[in-house]
Amino acid sequence: MEYTLLILLLPLVTFFVLGLAGARLRPCTAGLVGTFSLAVSALLSYVTAWEYFSAPRVDGIYPAVVPVNFEWLQFTRNLHIDLGILLDPISVMMLVVITTVSLMVHIYSMGYMKGERGFQRYYAFLSLFSFSMLGLVVATNIFQMYIFWELVGVSSYLLIGFYYTKPEAIAASKKAFIVTRFADLGFLIGILVLSFYTKTFSFDLLTSGDSSIFAGAAGTTFLGASVISWAMALIFIGGAGKSAMFPLHIWLPDAMEGPTPVSALIHAATMVVAGVYLVARLFPVYYFEAPDVLVAIAVIGAFTSLYAAVVACVQTDIKRVLAFSTISQIGFMMVALGVSGMEGHEGLGYMASMFHLFTHAMFKALLFLGAGAIIHAVHSNEMNRMGGLRKQLPVTHFTFLIACLAIAGIPPFSGFFSKDEILSAAFMFSPWMGWTMSVIAGLTAFYMFRLYYNIFWGRPAVHEHAPHEAPADMTVPLVVLAAVTCVAGFIPFGHFVTADGLVYDIHLNWTVAGTSIVIACLGIAVATVLYMKGTNPVPARLAERFKGFYTAAYHRFYLDEVWMFVTKRIIFGCISRPLAWFDRHVIDGAMNGMALVTQKLSWAIRGLQSGQVQQYAFIFLLGTLIVVLLLLLYV
């Protein structure tokens, strides 16, 4: 399976070709080159998945396959950094997810980005991002993952700031880069601590279940927690930054300033699930060596999901609604991992998290691309500029409705099956976690159908030009993703991806499923009553009656302002500025003072270098005489 290397190399080569020679190509040609390259990578990913999952199991599990690997840097016999490709159930699944969504985005962008300045540059950045994400998910060791992790951050910065003439886009790209860098610092420290005590970077060794690997850390604690727990908590901070977990979520809503297809690629299906993938990749370490951190992950995920769902209920920008929806759904995946065990039904949460990652990637990409088609039609992101668009945009309306039903958890769409398993795992963990996530699922159904009705029903807005359906290169990806959303729930996911690698047959818990369906239907019913006709005064009255809470939720509970206060007033004002003063006046002053003294002394003794031999002889004799006199006096 050495051909899997081409899955990574093709986007990389495309990036260099379009980056170096893109200006000499016509925009259409550049788009076709990028799209064809991703199509080949996607085809190879499907072939890889078919070949891998059709191969016979070994001892009941799919074995990890390393078709390509070479040693890059060696520190000790066991501690070395390799570069290679690791194929196992979750990495193969991610190859399919990334290449599928990326291919749909490439095709969609041919129509959406047509006529945009920097079209070739856009496709070059898309290729770089695809290469970075693919390299991240197939990494054989945690340090290789970190390298591609940072490359994902760089490429996302370039894509978010694509409209570099817009101050908002530049600010959003810098915000995303800086916030994720803070988180990545924790990731790096965690890697260094973990490798120091385990003497390895290899995923194979770290996740083998062999406790002897962690023997070097036995008995080592810090502030009451084991050093491995601290290392895994720091690693999770890196994942929390990429996956926009509270309180490191502040970059994601602003990242909507990038092109809408970028939002579908980065902020719906790939980059934001990197943190989930990281926890899943190291799940055995969390489960066996740091179970306290795993519980904390579940709690943080639940709170993040609730917070984002509440904020999404009051947003008016359709992309921001979808952004907070993404944050909420990532919280569901984190909760599922946090409440999971390892074996059989105990490991339901792990399987459910990966299943929801797969289904969410498809219907959330569909939602973002559908939002792009809507924005393309009305030239606005605001819901008050929409309404009654179901007749003008029939394909977009139908596919968008399918995605809304899926994320709301309505059968038989894919989101129902994956979300139901998450709720079942949450109830197995504790009733309060199960009911909390069930309520959040109801809020999800409400705000998604609030979005749906405000766009496609309600009172039609007045437009300068009559809205019309998007061209075929934009609608075809919508239809493909909608079709996948309709059938993906019937995939026997437990036969492919489980915590212990063994086959697990999914059995719907109809008590939980029935409850979730009722709650989702209640959320949809409330949204229907309040927003379907667009004339109901109740939403305005509620907003006025609970004005304080409504305003706070609309402004994201002022967390951006809190972060600005912490960074500007505390970090910059109280820490960075005094350190800068000390560096400028004490450190630089000392060095400048030494240089000044040296200069003055040099000017004072420069006469000794006159070039006159008789002067040198006189000074030599004078020095000799002084030395002799000193010897006579003190000897």
C-alpha positions in Angstrom: 0.0 0.0 0.0 2.9 2.3 -0.7 0.7 4.2 -3.1 -0.9 5.9 -0.1 2.1 8.2 -0.1 0.6 9.7 -3.3 -2.5 10.8 -1.3 -0.2 13.3 0.5 2.2 14.1 -2.3 -0.4 15.1 -4.9 -1.8 18.0 -2.9 1.8 19.1 -1.9 2.9 19.1 -5.5 -0.2 20.9 -6.6 0.5 23.6 -3.9 4.0 24.2 -5.3 2.8 24.2 -8.9 0.0 26.6 -8.3 2.0 28.7 -5.9 5.0 29.1 -8.2 3.4 29.0 -11.6 -0.3 29.7 -10.9 0.0 33.3 -12.1 0.9 32.0 -15.5 -2.2 29.8 -15.6 -5.8 30.8 -16.4 -8.0 30.8 -13.3 -10.1 27.9 -14.7 -7.0 25.9 -15.5 -5.7 26.4 -11.9 -9.0 25.3 -10.5 -9.1 22.2 -12.7 -5.5 21.3 -11.7 -6.3 21.6 -8.0 -9.6 19.7 -8.4 -8.1 16.9 -10.4 -5.3 16.4 -7.9 -7.8 16.2 -5.0 -10.0 13.8 -7.1 -7.1 11.4 -7.5 -6.2 11.7 -3.8 -9.9 11.0 -2.9 -9.9 8.0 -5.3 -6.8 6.6 -3.8 -8.3 7.1 -0.3 -11.4 5.1 -1.3 -9.2 2.4 -2.7 -7.1 2.4 0.5 -10.2 2.2 2.7 -11.6 -0.7 0.6 -8.3 -2.6 0.6 -7.8 -2.0 4.4 -11.3 -2.9 5.6 -11.6 -5.9 3.2 -8.4 -7.4 4.5 -8.8 -10.3 7.0 -8.7 -9.3 10.7 -5.9 -10.6 13.0 -7.1 -11.8 16.3 -10.4 -10.1 15.6 -9.0 -6.6 15.0 -7.8 -4.7 12.0 -4.0 -4.5 12.4 -2.1 -1.2 12.0 -0.2 -1.0 8.8 2.8 1.2 8.2 3.5 1.2 4.4 6.0 4.0 4.5 8.3 5.0 7.3 11.9 6.3 7.7 13.9 7.6 10.6 14.5 11.3 10.6 16.1 12.2 13.9 17.4 9.8 16.5 18.0 10.8 20.1 18.3 7.4 21.8 17.6 3.8 20.8 13.9 4.1 21.4 13.5 7.9 21.3 13.5 9.0 17.6 11.4 11.1 15.3 10.1 9.2 12.2 8.2 10.3 9.2 5.8 7.8 7.8 2.2 6.8 7.2 0.1 4.9 9.7 -3.0 3.2 8.5 -5.5 2.0 11.1 -9.3 2.3 11.4 -9.5 5.9 12.5 -6.8 7.2 10.1 -8.3 5.4 7.1 -11.7 6.9 8.1 -10.2 10.4 8.3 -8.6 9.9 4.9 -12.0 9.3 3.4 -13.6 12.3 5.3 -10.9 14.8 4.5 -10.5 13.9 0.8 -14.3 13.7 0.2 -15.1 17.1 1.8 -12.1 18.7 0.3 -13.0 17.4 -3.2 -16.6 18.8 -2.8 -15.1 22.1 -1.7 -12.8 22.2 -4.7 -15.7 21.6 -7.1 -18.0 24.0 -5.3 -15.3 26.7 -5.4 -15.1 26.6 -9.2 -18.4 28.4 -9.2 -18.4 30.3 -5.9 -15.0 31.9 -6.3 -15.3 32.5 -10.0 -14.0 36.0 -10.9 -12.3 36.5 -7.5 -8.9 38.1 -7.5 -6.3 35.5 -6.4 -8.2 32.5 -7.7 -5.0 30.6 -8.3 -3.6 31.5 -4.9 -6.9 30.2 -3.3 -6.5 26.8 -4.9 -2.8 26.7 -3.9 -3.8 27.3 -0.2 -6.6 24.7 -0.4 -4.0 22.1 -1.6 -1.6 23.1 1.2 -4.3 22.7 3.8 -5.4 19.3 2.4 -1.8 18.1 2.5 -1.4 19.3 6.1 -4.6 17.6 7.3 -3.8 14.4 5.5 -0.3 14.4 7.0 -1.7 15.0 10.5 -4.1 12.0 10.5 -1.6 9.4 9.1 1.3 10.4 11.4 3.1 7.5 12.9 4.2 9.4 16.0 3.1 12.3 18.1 6.0 14.6 17.0 5.2 14.1 13.3 1.6 14.9 14.2 2.8 18.1 15.9 4.7 19.2 12.8 1.6 18.8 10.6 -0.5 20.3 13.4 1.4 23.5 13.1 1.3 23.4 9.3 -2.5 23.1 9.5 -2.4 26.3 11.6 -0.4 28.1 9.0 -2.5 27.0 6.1 -5.7 27.9 7.9 -4.2 31.4 8.6 -3.7 31.8 4.9 -7.2 30.7 4.0 -9.0 32.7 6.6 -7.1 35.8 5.6 -7.6 35.2 1.9 -9.4 38.5 1.5 -6.3 40.4 2.7 -7.7 43.8 1.8 -10.5 43.4 4.3 -9.4 44.4 7.9 -11.9 42.0 9.4 -10.4 39.1 7.5 -6.8 40.0 8.6 -7.9 40.4 12.2 -9.7 37.1 12.1 -6.7 35.2 10.6 -4.4 36.7 13.2 -6.8 35.9 16.0 -7.1 32.3 14.9 -3.4 31.9 14.6 -2.5 33.5 17.9 -5.2 31.7 19.9 -4.3 28.3 18.5 -0.6 29.1 19.1 -1.3 29.6 22.8 -3.0 26.2 22.8 -0.2 24.5 20.8 2.3 25.6 23.3 0.5 23.4 25.8 0.5 20.6 23.2 4.3 20.9 22.7 5.1 21.0 26.5 2.8 17.9 26.9 4.7 16.1 24.2 8.0 16.9 25.8 6.9 15.8 29.2 5.3 12.6 27.9 8.3 11.6 25.8 10.7 12.4 28.7 9.1 9.8 30.9 8.1 7.2 28.3 11.2 7.6 26.1 9.2 7.3 22.9 7.1 9.4 20.4 5.6 6.3 18.7 1.8 5.9 18.7 2.3 2.2 18.4 4.1 2.0 21.7 2.1 4.7 23.5 -1.2 3.1 22.7 -0.2 -0.6 23.0 -1.7 -0.9 26.5 1.7 -1.9 27.9 1.9 -0.1 31.3 5.7 -0.7 31.5 6.2 2.2 29.0 4.9 4.5 31.7 6.9 3.0 34.5 9.4 5.8 34.4 6.7 8.2 35.6 5.5 6.0 38.4 5.3 7.9 41.7 6.0 11.2 40.1 3.3 13.8 40.9 2.8 17.5 40.7 0.1 19.3 42.7 -1.6 16.0 43.6 -1.8 14.6 40.0 0.5 12.2 38.2 3.0 13.7 35.7 1.3 11.6 33.0 -2.0 13.2 33.8 -0.4 16.6 33.5 1.2 15.7 30.2 -2.1 14.4 28.8 -4.0 17.5 30.0 -1.5 19.7 28.3 -1.8 17.7 25.1 -5.6 18.1 25.4 -5.2 21.9 25.6 -3.7 21.7 22.1 -6.6 19.8 20.9 -9.0 22.1 22.6 -7.5 25.1 20.8 -7.9 23.4 17.3 -11.4 22.1 18.1 -12.5 25.4 19.6 -13.4 24.1 23.0 -14.3 26.6 25.7 -12.6 29.0 26.5 -10.3 28.7 23.5 -13.3 28.9 21.0 -13.2 32.6 20.4 -11.3 32.3 17.1 -13.8 30.1 15.3 -16.8 32.5 14.8 -14.5 35.3 13.5 -12.9 32.8 11.1 -16.1 33.0 9.1 -14.6 36.1 7.5 -12.8 33.7 5.1 -14.6 32.4 1.9 -17.6 30.3 2.7 -16.1 27.1 1.0 -13.1 27.6 3.4 -15.6 27.5 6.3 -17.0 24.2 5.0 -13.5 22.7 4.7 -11.7 24.0 7.8 -14.4 24.9 10.3 -16.9 22.2 9.6 -15.3 18.9 8.7 -11.5 18.8 9.1 -9.5 21.3 11.1 -11.9 21.6 14.0 -12.1 17.8 14.5 -8.3 17.6 14.8 -8.6 17.9 18.6 -11.2 15.1 18.6 -8.9 13.0 16.5 -6.0 13.7 18.8 -7.9 12.5 21.9 -9.1 9.4 19.9 -5.6 8.6 18.8 -4.3 8.7 22.3 -7.4 7.3 23.9 -5.7 4.2 25.5 -3.3 6.5 27.2 -6.1 8.7 28.5 -8.2 5.7 29.6 -5.5 3.7 31.4 -3.0 6.3 32.6 -5.1 9.5 33.0 -8.8 8.7 33.6 -9.2 11.9 35.6 -8.3 13.9 32.5 -10.8 11.9 30.5 -13.6 12.9 32.9 -12.5 16.5 32.6 -12.7 16.3 28.8 -16.3 15.1 29.1 -17.3 18.0 31.4 -15.5 20.6 29.3 -17.2 19.1 26.2 -20.6 19.3 27.8 -20.2 22.8 28.9 -18.9 23.9 25.6 -21.7 22.3 23.8 -24.3 24.0 26.0 -22.7 27.4 25.8 -22.4 27.3 22.0 -26.0 26.1 21.6 -27.3 29.0 23.7 -25.3 31.5 21.7 -26.4 30.0 18.4 -30.1 30.5 19.3 -29.7 34.3 19.1 -27.2 34.9 16.2 -28.5 36.6 13.0 -25.5 35.9 10.7 -26.1 32.5 9.2 -22.4 31.6 9.1 -22.0 32.5 12.8 -25.0 30.2 13.6 -23.3 27.4 11.8 -20.0 28.3 13.5 -21.5 27.9 17.0 -23.3 24.8 15.8 -19.9 23.4 14.9 -18.5 24.2 18.4 -21.6 22.5 20.0 -21.3 19.4 17.9 -17.5 19.1 18.6 -18.5 19.2 22.2 -20.8 16.2 21.6 -17.8 14.3 20.2 -15.6 15.2 23.2 -18.3 14.2 25.6 -18.6 10.8 23.9 -14.8 10.2 24.2 -14.8 11.4 27.8 -17.5 9.0 28.9 -16.3 6.0 27.0 -14.7 2.8 28.2 -12.5 0.4 26.2 -14.4 -2.9 25.6 -17.7 -3.9 24.0 -20.7 -1.8 25.1 -18.4 0.1 27.6 -16.6 1.5 24.6 -19.8 2.8 23.0 -18.8 6.4 23.4 -15.5 6.0 21.4 -17.4 4.5 18.5 -20.2 7.0 18.7 -17.7 9.9 18.7 -16.0 8.7 15.6 -19.3 7.9 14.0 -20.6 11.4 14.7 -17.3 12.9 13.4 -18.0 11.1 10.1 -21.7 12.0 9.8 -21.2 15.6 11.1 -18.5 16.2 8.5 -20.9 15.5 5.7 -24.0 17.3 6.8 -22.1 20.3 8.3 -20.1 20.7 5.0 -23.5 20.5 3.3 -24.9 23.3 5.6 -21.9 25.6 4.9 -22.0 25.0 1.2 -25.7 25.6 1.2 -25.1 28.8 3.2 -22.6 29.8 0.5 -25.3 29.2 -2.2 -27.7 31.4 -0.2 -25.2 34.2 0.3 -24.3 33.9 -3.4 -28.0 34.5 -4.2 -28.8 37.4 -1.8 -25.3 38.9 -1.3 -25.7 39.0 2.5 -25.1 36.9 5.5 -27.9 38.4 7.6 -31.2 36.5 8.0 -33.2 39.7 7.8 -32.1 39.9 4.1 -33.6 36.5 3.5 -36.9 34.8 3.8 -39.2 32.9 1.4 -36.2 31.6 -0.7 -37.5 28.0 -1.0 -39.1 28.7 -4.4 -36.1 30.6 -5.9 -33.6 28.1 -4.6 -35.3 24.7 -4.8 -32.2 22.5 -4.8 -30.5 24.5 -2.0 -33.7 24.4 0.0 -34.1 20.7 -0.3 -30.5 19.8 0.5 -30.4 22.3 3.4 -33.5 20.8 4.9 -31.9 17.3 4.8 -28.9 18.7 6.7 -31.1 20.4 9.3 -33.0 17.2 9.9 -29.8 15.3 10.2 -28.2 17.6 12.7 -31.5 17.8 14.7 -31.3 14.0 15.0 -34.5 13.1 13.1 -34.5 9.5 11.6 -33.6 8.2 9.1 -30.9 10.7 8.5 -27.3 10.1 9.6 -27.2 12.5 12.5 -29.9 10.6 14.3 -27.9 7.4 14.5 -24.6 8.9 15.6 -26.1 11.4 18.1 -28.3 8.6 19.6 -25.3 6.5 20.4 -23.6 9.5 22.0 -26.7 10.1 24.2 -26.8 6.4 25.1 -23.1 6.5 26.2 -23.8 9.7 28.2 -26.7 8.0 30.0 -24.5 5.0 30.8 -21.9 7.4 32.3 -24.5 9.3 34.5 -28.1 10.4 34.2 -27.2 14.1 34.6 -24.8 13.9 31.6 -27.4 12.1 29.5 -30.2 14.6 30.3 -27.8 17.6 29.8 -26.8 16.3 26.3 -30.5 15.6 25.5 -31.5 19.1 26.3 -28.6 20.4 24.2 -29.8 18.2 21.3 -33.2 19.9 21.7 -31.6 23.3 21.5 -29.8 22.2 18.4 -33.0 21.3 16.7 -34.5 24.6 17.7 -31.7 26.9 16.5 -31.2 25.0 13.2 -34.9 25.2 12.3 -34.9 28.8 13.4 -32.2 29.3 10.8 -34.1 27.2 8.2 -37.4 29.1 8.6 -35.8 32.5 8.6 -34.0 31.7 5.3 -36.6 29.7 3.3 -39.9 30.6 4.8 -41.1 33.7 6.7 -41.6 37.1 5.0 -39.6 37.5 1.7 -37.0 40.2 1.8 -36.7 42.9 -0.9 -33.7 42.3 -3.2 -32.2 44.5 -6.0 -31.9 41.4 -8.2 -34.2 38.3 -8.0 -32.4 35.5 -6.2 -31.7 32.4 -8.4 -30.3 28.9 -7.9 -26.6 28.5 -8.0 -24.9 27.0 -11.0 -24.3 23.2 -11.4 -20.7 23.3 -10.1 -22.2 24.6 -6.8 -25.3 22.5 -6.6 -23.8 19.1 -7.5 -21.7 19.0 -4.3 -24.8 19.8 -2.4 -26.7 16.9 -3.9 -23.7 14.5 -3.3 -23.4 15.5 0.3 -27.1 15.3 0.8 -27.2 11.8 -0.6 -24.3 10.7 1.8 -26.2 12.3 4.7 -29.3 10.2 3.9 -27.5 6.9 3.8 -24.4 7.3 6.1 -26.4 6.4 9.2 -26.9 2.9 8.0 -23.2 2.1 7.8 -22.4 -0.6 10.4 -19.8 1.7 11.9 -19.1 -0.5 14.9 -17.7 -3.1 12.4 -14.9 -0.8 11.4 -14.0 1.7 14.3 -14.2 0.7 17.9 -12.1 1.4 21.0 -10.7 -2.1 21.4 -10.7 -2.8 17.6 -13.2 -5.7 18.0 -16.6 -5.8 16.1 -19.4 -4.1 17.9 -23.0 -4.3 16.6 -24.9 -1.1 17.1 -28.2 -1.6 18.8 -30.5 1.4 19.2 -31.7 2.0 22.7 -35.2 3.0 21.8 -35.8 4.5 25.3 -33.0 7.0 24.7 -33.8 7.2 20.9 -37.5 7.8 21.5 -36.7 10.5 24.1 -34.2 12.3 21.8 -36.7 12.2 18.9 -39.5 13.7 21.1 -37.1 16.4 22.4 -35.9 17.2 18.8 -39.5 17.4 17.6 -40.4 19.7 20.4 -37.5 22.0 19.4 -38.6 21.9 15.8 -42.2 22.6 16.8 -41.2 25.6 18.9 -39.1 27.0 16.0 -42.0 26.3 13.6 -44.5 28.3 15.7 -42.1 31.2 16.3 -40.4 31.6 12.9 -42.3 29.8 10.1 -44.6 32.7 9.1 -42.1 35.4 10.1 -44.9 37.4 11.7 -45.0 36.0 15.2 -44.2 38.8 17.7 -43.2 36.4 20.5 -39.5 36.3 19.6 -39.2 40.1 19.8 -41.1 40.2 23.1 -38.9 37.5 24.6 -35.8 39.3 23.4 -37.1 42.5 25.1 -38.2 40.8 28.3 -34.9 39.0 28.7 -32.9 41.8 27.2 -29.9 41.4 29.4 -29.5 37.7 28.8 -30.3 38.1 25.1 -27.7 40.8 24.6 -25.1 38.8 26.5 -25.8 35.7 24.5 -25.7 37.7 21.2 -22.3 39.1 22.3 -21.1 35.6 23.2 -21.3 36.4 26.9 -18.5 38.9 26.4 -15.8 36.3 26.4 -14.0 38.1 23.6 -13.8 41.2 25.8 -12.6 39.1 28.7 -9.8 37.7 26.6 -8.9 41.2 25.4 -8.8 42.4 29.0 -6.6 39.5 30.0 -4.2 39.8 27.1 -4.0 43.6 26.9 -4.3 44.7 30.5 -2.8 41.7 32.4 -0.4 39.9 30.0 0.7 42.8 27.9 0.3 45.6 30.5 1.4 43.9 33.7 3.8 41.3 32.4 5.0 42.0 28.8 5.5 45.8 29.2 7.6 45.6 32.4 9.7 42.8 30.8 10.1 44.9 27.7 11.2 47.9 29.9 13.7 45.6 31.8 15.0 44.3 28.5 15.3 47.7 26.9 16.8 49.6 29.8 18.6 47.0 32.0 19.8 44.2 29.5 20.3 46.5 26.5 21.5 49.3 28.8 24.2 47.0 30.3 25.3 45.9 26.9 25.3 49.4 25.5 27.2 50.6 28.7 29.9 48.0 28.2 30.2 49.0 24.6 30.4 52.7 25.5 33.1 52.0 28.2 35.1 49.9 25.6 34.8 52.7 23.1 35.9 55.4 25.5 38.8 53.3 26.7 39.8 52.6 23.1 39.9 56.3 22.3 41.9 56.9 25.5 44.7 54.4 24.6 44.6 54.8 20.8 47.8 56.8 21.1 49.7 53.7 22.0 49.2 52.5 18.4 51.3 55.3 16.8 53.4 53.2 14.4 56.7 54.7 15.9 59.2 52.0 16.8 61.1 54.2 19.2 57.9 54.8 21.1 57.2 51.1 21.3 60.8 50.5 22.6 60.4 53.2 25.2 57.1 51.7 26.5 58.7 48.2 26.5 61.7 49.4 28.5 59.4 51.4 30.9 57.3 48.3 31.5 60.3 46.2 32.1 61.7 48.7 34.6 58.3 48.7 36.5 58.2 44.9 36.6 61.8 44.8 38.0 61.1 47.5 40.6 58.0 45.5 41.8 60.0 42.4 42.0 62.7 44.1 44.1 60.1 45.6 46.4 58.1 42.5 47.1 60.6 39.6 46.8 
